[in-house]
Structures are given as C-alpha cells and as structure tokens.
C-alpha cells in the first residue's frame, strides 16, 4: 500500500493501490449508501456530538437522505449546482 501522506505519490498511483486492495471502487457515495442499506439496513449508526447526538439505522439514514435530495430537487437544485 502506498502511504497517502507521501507527497511523492501521485493521485493515479494512490488510486491504483487502493483499487488493488479493494478500497477504491467506481461508485458514487449514493451508490455505496444504497448498497450498504440493502446489505445491513438494521445496522445502528451512533453519531457522537455534543450538540446533536443521534442513533439511527443505516436504512433510516438512507431514507432521510433520499427525502432531502427530493426536496432539494423540488426546489430546483440540480447536479453541478454549487
């Protein structure tokens, strides 16, 4: 494995190394969450926060994320907007 903090390592070298180890896949964050929710939707996520601690299942987090995405889309937000 290439040290990601090695300044001489190129991004392409890091990507090749991570792909070889199964750490880098050609999927979006949305696809990764969908896959994880299907595989282990009942898994409990515990978010540590001094102001908003939370316990939520992976499936519920996925559902809320989809609802937020739908609401933002309804307001006119589109891919590529910043």
DRENNU-736016 format. One line per field, with one value per atom (N, C-alpha, C, CB): residue number from 0; atom name; y, z, x. Coordinates in nm, 2 decimals, decimal comma, padded with zeros to 4 digits. Glycine has a CB too. Example, Ala and Ser with C-alpha at 12.3 -4.5 7.8 and 13.67 -1.06 7.14 Angstrom:
// DRENNU-736016
num <- c(0	0	0	0	1	1	1	1)
atomo <- c(N	CA	C	CB	N	CA	C	CB)
yy <- c(-00,57	-00,45	-00,33	-00,45	-00,22	-00,11	00,00	-00,06)
zz <- c(00,78	00,78	00,78	00,90	00,71	00,71	00,79	00,57)
xx <- c(01,32	01,23	01,32	01,13	01,28	01,37	01,29	01,41)
***
This chain:
// DRENNU-736016
num <- c(0	0	0	0	1	1	1	1	2	2	2	2	3	3	3	3	4	4	4	4	5	5	5	5	6	6	6	6	7	7	7	7	8	8	8	8	9	9	9	9	10	10	10	10	11	11	11	11	12	12	12	12	13	13	13	13	14	14	14	14	15	15	15	15	16	16	16	16	17	17	17	17	18	18	18	18	19	19	19	19	20	20	20	20	21	21	21	21	22	22	22	22	23	23	23	23	24	24	24	24	25	25	25	25	26	26	26	26	27	27	27	27	28	28	28	28	29	29	29	29	30	30	30	30	31	31	31	31	32	32	32	32	33	33	33	33	34	34	34	34	35	35	35	35	36	36	36	36	37	37	37	37	38	38	38	38	39	39	39	39	40	40	40	40	41	41	41	41	42	42	42	42	43	43	43	43	44	44	44	44	45	45	45	45	46	46	46	46	47	47	47	47	48	48	48	48	49	49	49	49	50	50	50	50	51	51	51	51	52	52	52	52	53	53	53	53	54	54	54	54	55	55	55	55	56	56	56	56	57	57	57	57	58	58	58	58	59	59	59	59	60	60	60	60	61	61	61	61	62	62	62	62	63	63	63	63	64	64	64	64	65	65	65	65	66	66	66	66	67	67	67	67	68	68	68	68	69	69	69	69	70	70	70	70	71	71	71	71	72	72	72	72	73	73	73	73	74	74	74	74	75	75	75	75	76	76	76	76	77	77	77	77	78	78	78	78	79	79	79	79	80	80	80	80	81	81	81	81)
atomo <- c(N	CA	C	CB	N	CA	C	CB	N	CA	C	CB	N	CA	C	CB	N	CA	C	CB	N	CA	C	CB	N	CA	C	CB	N	CA	C	CB	N	CA	C	CB	N	CA	C	CB	N	CA	C	CB	N	CA	C	CB	N	CA	C	CB	N	CA	C	CB	N	CA	C	CB	N	CA	C	CB	N	CA	C	CB	N	CA	C	CB	N	CA	C	CB	N	CA	C	CB	N	CA	C	CB	N	CA	C	CB	N	CA	C	CB	N	CA	C	CB	N	CA	C	CB	N	CA	C	CB	N	CA	C	CB	N	CA	C	CB	N	CA	C	CB	N	CA	C	CB	N	CA	C	CB	N	CA	C	CB	N	CA	C	CB	N	CA	C	CB	N	CA	C	CB	N	CA	C	CB	N	CA	C	CB	N	CA	C	CB	N	CA	C	CB	N	CA	C	CB	N	CA	C	CB	N	CA	C	CB	N	CA	C	CB	N	CA	C	CB	N	CA	C	CB	N	CA	C	CB	N	CA	C	CB	N	CA	C	CB	N	CA	C	CB	N	CA	C	CB	N	CA	C	CB	N	CA	C	CB	N	CA	C	CB	N	CA	C	CB	N	CA	C	CB	N	CA	C	CB	N	CA	C	CB	N	CA	C	CB	N	CA	C	CB	N	CA	C	CB	N	CA	C	CB	N	CA	C	CB	N	CA	C	CB	N	CA	C	CB	N	CA	C	CB	N	CA	C	CB	N	CA	C	CB	N	CA	C	CB	N	CA	C	CB	N	CA	C	CB	N	CA	C	CB	N	CA	C	CB	N	CA	C	CB	N	CA	C	CB	N	CA	C	CB	N	CA	C	CB	N	CA	C	CB	N	CA	C	CB	N	CA	C	CB	N	CA	C	CB	N	CA	C	CB	N	CA	C	CB)
yy <- c(-00,12	00,00	00,12	00,00	00,22	00,35	00,44	00,42	00,50	00,59	00,71	00,63	00,74	00,85	00,99	00,85	00,99	01,11	01,14	01,12	01,04	01,06	01,16	00,92	01,27	01,38	01,34	01,50	01,24	01,20	01,10	01,13	01,05	00,96	01,04	00,88	01,00	01,07	01,02	01,05	01,09	01,05	00,92	01,16	00,91	00,79	00,67	00,81	00,68	00,57	00,53	00,61	00,63	00,60	00,53	00,73	00,57	00,51	00,36	00,59	00,34	00,20	00,12	00,20	00,17	00,09	00,06	00,18	00,16	00,14	00,05	00,28	00,05	-00,04	-00,18	00,00	-00,20	-00,33	-00,39	-00,33	-00,31	-00,36	-00,36	-00,27	-00,32	-00,32	-00,20	-00,45	-00,10	00,01	00,12	00,07	00,12	00,22	00,15	00,30	00,19	00,13	00,24	00,04	00,20	00,30	00,31	00,26	00,38	00,40	00,53	00,28	00,59	00,72	00,69	00,80	00,80	00,79	00,74	00,92	00,79	00,74	00,59	00,82	00,54	00,40	00,32	00,37	00,37	00,30	00,29	00,37	00,40	00,40	00,31	00,55	00,31	00,22	00,07	00,24	00,04	-00,10	-00,14	-00,11	-00,05	-00,07	-00,09	00,04	00,00	-00,01	-00,14	00,11	-00,19	-00,32	-00,43	-00,34	-00,42	-00,53	-00,53	-00,51	-00,42	-00,41	-00,29	-00,41	-00,28	-00,17	-00,15	-00,18	-00,26	-00,25	-00,21	-00,39	-00,20	-00,16	-00,02	-00,16	-00,01	00,11	00,20	00,08	00,32	00,42	00,51	00,50	00,53	00,62	00,74	00,54	00,85	00,98	01,05	01,07	01,07	01,14	01,29	01,08	01,36	01,51	01,57	01,55	01,68	01,75	01,82	01,85	01,86	01,94	01,85	02,05	01,75	01,67	01,52	01,72	01,46	01,31	01,24	01,26	01,13	01,06	00,91	01,12	00,83	00,69	00,67	00,59	00,61	00,59	00,47	00,72	00,40	00,28	00,33	00,18	00,25	00,28	00,30	00,17	00,21	00,23	00,36	00,11	00,40	00,53	00,65	00,54	00,64	00,75	00,75	00,72	00,64	00,64	00,70	00,49	00,67	00,72	00,87	00,66	00,92	01,07	01,14	01,10	01,07	01,13	01,14	01,05	01,04	01,04	01,15	00,90	01,16	01,27	01,41	01,25	01,43	01,56	01,58	01,56	01,48	01,50	01,54	01,37	01,47	01,50	01,64	01,40	01,69	01,82	01,93	01,84	01,90	02,00	02,00	01,96	01,88	01,88	01,95	01,73	01,94	02,01	02,16	01,97	02,21	02,35	02,40	02,38	02,31	02,35	02,32	02,49	02,26	02,22	02,11	02,19	02,12	02,02	01,98	02,07	01,87	01,82	01,93	01,69	01,96	02,06	02,19	02,07	02,21	02,34	02,35	02,36	02,47	02,50	02,61	02,52)
zz <- c(00,00	00,00	00,00	00,12	-00,08	-00,09	00,03	-00,22	00,09	00,20	00,14	00,28	00,18	00,12	00,16	00,16	00,26	00,31	00,25	00,46	00,16	00,09	-00,03	00,03	-00,01	-00,11	-00,25	-00,07	-00,26	-00,39	-00,47	-00,38	-00,39	-00,45	-00,54	-00,34	-00,66	-00,74	-00,71	-00,90	-00,75	-00,73	-00,80	-00,77	-00,92	-01,01	-00,94	-01,15	-00,88	-00,80	-00,68	-00,76	-00,61	-00,49	-00,54	-00,42	-00,64	-00,69	-00,73	-00,81	-00,80	-00,84	-00,72	-00,93	-00,62	-00,50	-00,43	-00,41	-00,41	-00,34	-00,41	-00,32	-00,55	-00,63	-00,61	-00,78	-00,61	-00,59	-00,46	-00,61	-00,36	-00,22	-00,20	-00,12	-00,30	-00,29	-00,21	-00,22	-00,19	-00,11	-00,19	-00,03	-00,32	-00,42	-00,52	-00,48	-00,53	-00,63	-00,71	-00,56	-00,83	-00,92	-00,89	-01,07	-00,78	-00,75	-00,67	-00,66	-00,68	-00,61	-00,46	-00,68	-00,39	-00,24	-00,23	-00,17	-00,32	-00,32	-00,34	-00,42	-00,44	-00,47	-00,35	-00,59	-00,28	-00,17	-00,06	-00,12	-00,03	00,08	00,04	00,10	-00,08	-00,12	-00,10	-00,27	-00,14	-00,13	00,02	-00,19	00,10	00,25	00,31	00,31	00,27	00,33	00,29	00,29	00,17	00,13	00,21	-00,02	00,23	00,29	00,44	00,26	00,51	00,65	00,70	00,71	00,65	00,68	00,83	00,61	00,91	01,05	01,13	01,10	01,07	01,14	01,21	01,05	01,33	01,41	01,40	01,56	01,35	01,35	01,47	01,22	01,54	01,66	01,63	01,78	01,62	01,59	01,72	01,49	01,75	01,87	01,84	01,92	01,92	01,90	02,04	01,79	02,07	02,20	02,18	02,24	02,06	02,04	01,98	01,95	01,90	01,84	01,83	01,70	01,95	01,94	01,88	02,08	01,81	01,74	01,72	01,60	01,73	01,70	01,59	01,82	01,47	01,36	01,28	01,27	01,23	01,14	01,01	01,13	00,94	00,81	00,71	00,76	00,72	00,63	00,66	00,65	00,78	00,81	00,76	00,96	00,78	00,73	00,58	00,77	00,51	00,36	00,32	00,31	00,40	00,37	00,38	00,46	00,49	00,51	00,41	00,65	00,36	00,26	00,13	00,24	00,09	-00,03	-00,02	-00,05	00,10	00,12	00,10	00,25	00,16	00,14	00,00	00,23	-00,07	-00,21	-00,29	-00,27	-00,27	-00,34	-00,31	-00,30	-00,19	-00,15	-00,22	00,00	-00,22	-00,29	-00,44	-00,26	-00,49	-00,64	-00,67	-00,68	-00,58	-00,60	-00,59	-00,49	-00,52	-00,51	-00,63	-00,38	-00,72	-00,84	-00,84	-00,85	-00,73	-00,73	-00,82	-00,58	-00,90	-01,00	-00,99	-01,14	-01,04	-01,04	-01,10	-01,12	-01,04	-01,08	-01,02	-01,23	-00,96	-00,89	-00,77	-00,84	-00,75	-00,63	-00,55	-00,68)
xx <- c(00,08	00,00	00,09	-00,10	00,05	00,12	00,07	00,10	00,17	00,13	00,06	00,26	-00,06	-00,14	-00,08	-00,28	00,01	00,07	00,21	00,08	00,25	00,38	00,35	00,43	00,42	00,40	00,44	00,47	00,53	00,58	00,48	00,71	00,38	00,28	00,18	00,21	00,16	00,06	-00,08	00,10	-00,18	-00,31	-00,34	-00,41	-00,29	-00,31	-00,25	-00,25	-00,13	-00,07	-00,15	00,08	-00,20	-00,29	-00,41	-00,32	-00,48	-00,60	-00,57	-00,65	-00,46	-00,42	-00,40	-00,30	-00,33	-00,30	-00,44	-00,21	-00,52	-00,65	-00,74	-00,72	-00,74	-00,82	-00,77	-00,82	-00,64	-00,58	-00,62	-00,43	-00,64	-00,67	-00,82	-00,60	-00,90	-01,04	-01,10	-01,09	-01,02	-01,06	-01,12	-00,94	-01,10	-01,15	-01,23	-01,03	-01,36	-01,45	-01,51	-01,55	-01,55	-01,61	-01,76	-01,58	-01,79	-01,93	-01,94	-01,98	-02,06	-02,08	-02,11	-02,20	-02,10	-02,14	-02,28	-02,12	-02,37	-02,51	-02,52	-02,59	-02,45	-02,45	-02,39	-02,37	-02,29	-02,23	-02,33	-02,10	-02,40	-02,50	-02,62	-02,56	-02,66	-02,77	-02,73	-02,81	-02,61	-02,56	-02,55	-02,42	-02,50	-02,48	-02,62	-02,40	-02,72	-02,85	-02,92	-02,94	-02,90	-02,96	-02,89	-02,94	-02,76	-02,68	-02,71	-02,54	-02,71	-02,72	-02,80	-02,58	-02,92	-03,01	-03,04	-03,13	-03,04	-03,07	-02,95	-03,12	-02,83	-02,71	-02,73	-02,59	-02,70	-02,72	-02,59	-02,75	-02,61	-02,51	-02,52	-02,51	-02,41	-02,41	-02,33	-02,36	-02,39	-02,32	-02,29	-02,41	-02,17	-02,12	-02,12	-01,99	-02,19	-02,19	-02,23	-02,29	-02,16	-02,20	-02,33	-02,09	-02,37	-02,49	-02,61	-02,46	-02,58	-02,68	-02,65	-02,72	-02,63	-02,60	-02,72	-02,57	-02,69	-02,80	-02,77	-02,82	-02,87	-02,86	-02,97	-02,89	-02,92	-03,01	-02,97	-03,01	-03,06	-03,03	-02,98	-03,15	-02,90	-02,85	-02,96	-02,75	-03,07	-03,18	-03,25	-03,28	-03,27	-03,34	-03,25	-03,37	-03,12	-03,04	-03,05	-02,89	-03,06	-03,07	-03,21	-03,06	-03,31	-03,45	-03,45	-03,55	-03,39	-03,38	-03,30	-03,33	-03,19	-03,11	-03,18	-02,98	-03,26	-03,34	-03,45	-03,40	-03,51	-03,61	-03,55	-03,68	-03,43	-03,36	-03,33	-03,24	-03,28	-03,24	-03,37	-03,18	-03,48	-03,60	-03,65	-03,71	-03,64	-03,68	-03,59	-03,68	-03,46	-03,37	-03,40	-03,23	-03,43	-03,46	-03,58	-03,47	-03,68	-03,81	-03,79	-03,91	-03,69	-03,66	-03,58	-03,59	-03,54	-03,47	-03,32	-03,48	-03,27	-03,12	-03,10	-03,08	-02,99	-02,96	-02,81	-02,99	-02,78	-02,64	-02,55	-02,63	-02,44	-02,35	-02,37	-02,35	-02,48	-02,50	-02,41	-02,65	-02,36	-02,28	-02,33	-02,13)
***
